[in-house]
């Protein structure tokens, strides 16, 4: 029996990819908030393995290496892991090349069905600082990003005026340009269908996840 362990940030895409792949594997989701610390995420990954249903013999990992969260993980099941660094790169992959990081420097990527306001995140993070410090932090954020990149995944209706307007507001606030790139669930569909070629690391029971085997 195959079971999926996935990050909750990809829940919409896991559901859609399973539908397209014609699969219905059980899914255990890890809260995306655990990404704040790879060590914390690693502990929750280990807990997820304790929750696997009886009869599970293969675990499909619907997430990336995520800053080292999977380093040192082993299990009594077969593990299938995309050779990819994070969830953004998963959605950017549309072909069969083995490339772990498909992101571009200085780009801020948007892929959710409803775009989250980065300006809103900033306002919450800086709610307790004075105006001068807040202005300095704002300039620091502007230095980080030159491009807001919307990933057209096929299910996020990102070409609508409402979606584009919301992202454009963030782009203006960051003094960044706005662009679209094509993406999708190609890698997830391959993972769920069992099409495990060179883009995936397949570990036998007891074998350990190592960075050099995942990131190429």
C-alpha positions as CSV (number, residue, x, y, z in Angstrom):
1,X,0.0,0.0,0.0
2,X,1.3,3.5,-1.0
3,X,0.9,6.4,1.4
4,X,1.8,10.1,0.7
5,X,3.5,12.4,3.2
6,X,3.0,16.0,2.0
7,X,3.5,19.5,3.1
8,X,0.1,21.3,3.6
9,X,1.3,24.1,1.4
10,X,0.8,21.7,-1.5
11,X,-2.6,20.3,-0.5
12,X,-4.6,21.7,-3.4
13,X,-1.9,20.4,-5.8
14,X,-1.7,16.9,-4.2
15,X,-5.5,16.6,-4.6
16,X,-5.5,17.7,-8.2
17,X,-2.4,15.6,-9.1
18,X,-4.0,12.5,-7.6
19,X,-7.2,13.1,-9.6
20,X,-5.2,13.5,-12.9
21,X,-3.0,10.5,-12.1
22,X,-6.0,8.3,-11.3
23,X,-4.8,7.5,-7.8
24,X,-6.3,7.7,-4.4
25,X,-3.4,7.1,-2.0
26,X,-4.0,8.1,1.7
27,X,-2.3,11.4,2.6
28,X,-0.6,12.6,5.8
29,X,-0.1,16.4,5.7
30,X,2.6,18.2,7.6
31,X,1.7,21.7,8.8
32,X,3.6,24.2,6.6
33,X,4.4,26.3,9.7
34,X,7.0,23.7,10.6
35,X,9.1,25.0,7.8
36,X,10.3,27.8,10.1
37,X,12.9,25.3,11.5
38,X,14.2,22.2,9.6
39,X,14.8,20.5,12.9
40,X,11.2,21.0,14.0
41,X,10.0,19.8,10.6
42,X,12.2,16.7,10.9
43,X,10.6,15.8,14.2
44,X,7.1,16.0,12.7
45,X,8.3,13.9,9.8
46,X,9.3,11.2,12.2
47,X,5.9,11.5,14.0
48,X,4.2,11.1,10.6
49,X,5.8,7.7,10.1
50,X,4.4,6.6,13.4
51,X,0.9,7.4,12.0
52,X,1.2,5.3,8.8
53,X,-1.8,3.0,8.3
54,X,-1.2,-0.7,8.7
55,X,0.0,-2.3,5.5
56,X,1.8,0.7,4.2
57,X,4.9,-0.5,2.5
58,X,5.8,2.5,0.3
59,X,5.8,6.2,1.3
60,X,5.7,8.9,-1.5
61,X,7.2,12.2,-0.4
62,X,5.2,15.1,-1.9
63,X,7.6,17.8,-0.8
64,X,11.2,18.9,-1.3
65,X,14.3,18.4,0.8
66,X,13.2,21.6,2.5
67,X,16.3,23.1,4.0
68,X,17.5,19.7,5.4
69,X,14.2,18.6,7.0
70,X,14.6,15.1,5.5
71,X,18.3,14.7,6.3
72,X,19.0,11.5,8.2
73,X,15.4,10.2,7.9
74,X,15.0,6.4,7.4
75,X,12.0,4.2,7.6
76,X,10.9,0.6,7.5
77,X,9.1,1.3,4.3
78,X,10.4,2.1,0.8
79,X,10.7,5.9,0.4
80,X,10.3,7.7,-2.9
81,X,11.6,11.3,-2.8
82,X,11.7,13.9,-5.6
83,X,15.2,15.1,-6.2
84,X,14.0,18.7,-5.6
85,X,14.8,21.4,-3.1
86,X,11.4,22.7,-2.2
87,X,7.7,23.0,-3.1
88,X,8.2,26.0,-5.4
89,X,10.6,23.9,-7.6
90,X,8.1,21.0,-7.6
91,X,5.5,23.3,-9.2
92,X,8.1,24.8,-11.6
93,X,9.1,21.4,-13.0
94,X,7.4,20.7,-16.3
95,X,9.9,18.3,-17.9
96,X,12.1,15.3,-17.3
97,X,15.4,17.0,-16.5
98,X,17.0,16.3,-13.1
99,X,17.3,19.9,-11.7
100,X,16.9,20.3,-8.0
101,X,16.4,24.1,-7.9
102,X,14.4,25.7,-10.7
103,X,14.0,29.1,-9.0
104,X,15.7,32.3,-10.2
105,X,17.6,34.6,-7.8
106,X,15.8,37.7,-6.7
107,X,12.4,36.3,-7.7
108,X,9.5,36.0,-5.3
109,X,7.1,33.2,-6.4
110,X,3.3,33.1,-6.1
111,X,1.4,29.9,-6.7
112,X,-1.5,29.7,-4.3
113,X,-5.1,29.6,-5.4
114,X,-5.6,32.9,-3.5
115,X,-2.4,34.9,-3.5
116,X,-1.2,35.9,0.0
117,X,-0.3,39.5,0.6
118,X,3.4,39.8,1.2
119,X,2.8,43.4,2.3
120,X,0.3,42.1,4.8
121,X,2.8,39.7,6.1
122,X,5.3,42.5,6.4
123,X,2.8,44.7,8.3
124,X,2.2,41.9,10.8
125,X,5.9,41.2,11.3
126,X,6.7,44.9,11.9
127,X,3.6,45.9,13.9
128,X,5.7,46.6,17.0
129,X,8.6,48.5,15.5
130,X,8.9,52.3,15.1
131,X,8.3,54.0,11.7
132,X,12.0,54.5,10.9
133,X,12.9,50.9,11.6
134,X,9.9,49.8,9.6
135,X,11.0,51.9,6.6
136,X,14.5,50.5,6.8
137,X,13.1,46.9,6.8
138,X,10.9,47.8,3.8
139,X,13.9,48.9,1.9
140,X,15.7,45.7,2.8
141,X,12.8,43.6,1.4
142,X,12.9,45.7,-1.8
143,X,16.6,44.8,-2.2
144,X,15.8,41.1,-1.9
145,X,13.4,40.9,-4.9
146,X,13.4,42.3,-8.4
147,X,10.7,40.1,-9.8
148,X,7.3,38.9,-8.6
149,X,6.8,35.6,-10.5
150,X,3.3,34.1,-10.8
151,X,3.4,30.3,-11.4
152,X,0.5,29.4,-13.7
153,X,-0.2,25.9,-12.4
154,X,-3.4,25.4,-14.3
155,X,-5.6,25.3,-11.2
156,X,-5.0,28.7,-9.6
157,X,-6.9,30.9,-12.0
158,X,-3.9,33.3,-11.9
159,X,-4.7,35.0,-15.2
160,X,-7.9,36.6,-13.8
161,X,-7.9,40.4,-13.3
162,X,-8.5,39.9,-9.5
163,X,-5.5,37.6,-9.1
164,X,-3.2,39.7,-11.1
165,X,-4.3,42.9,-9.4
166,X,-3.6,41.5,-6.0
167,X,0.0,40.4,-7.0
168,X,0.6,43.6,-8.8
169,X,-0.1,45.5,-5.6
170,X,2.7,43.5,-3.9
171,X,5.0,44.0,-6.8
172,X,4.5,47.8,-6.7
173,X,5.2,47.8,-3.0
174,X,8.4,45.9,-3.6
175,X,9.3,48.0,-6.6
176,X,9.6,44.8,-8.5
177,X,8.5,43.7,-12.0
178,X,5.7,41.2,-12.5
179,X,5.9,38.1,-14.8
180,X,4.2,34.7,-15.4
181,X,5.9,31.4,-15.8
182,X,4.3,28.0,-16.7
183,X,4.3,25.3,-14.0
184,X,2.1,22.5,-12.8
185,X,1.9,19.2,-11.2
186,X,4.0,17.2,-13.6
187,X,6.4,15.9,-10.9
188,X,3.6,15.1,-8.5
189,X,1.7,13.1,-11.1
190,X,4.8,11.1,-11.9
191,X,5.3,10.4,-8.2
192,X,1.8,9.2,-7.7
193,X,1.6,7.1,-10.8
194,X,4.8,5.3,-10.0
195,X,6.8,6.8,-12.9
196,X,10.0,6.9,-10.8
197,X,12.9,7.7,-13.2
198,X,16.0,9.7,-12.6
199,X,14.0,12.6,-11.0
200,X,13.3,10.5,-7.9
201,X,15.4,8.9,-5.2
202,X,14.1,5.4,-4.2
203,X,15.3,4.2,-0.9
204,X,14.8,0.7,0.4
205,X,13.7,0.1,4.0
206,X,16.4,1.2,6.4
207,X,18.3,3.4,4.0
208,X,19.0,6.9,5.1
209,X,18.1,10.2,3.3
210,X,21.3,12.1,2.5
211,X,21.5,15.6,1.0
212,X,24.0,14.6,-1.7
213,X,21.5,12.0,-3.0
214,X,18.6,14.3,-3.1
215,X,20.0,17.6,-4.4
216,X,21.9,17.4,-7.7
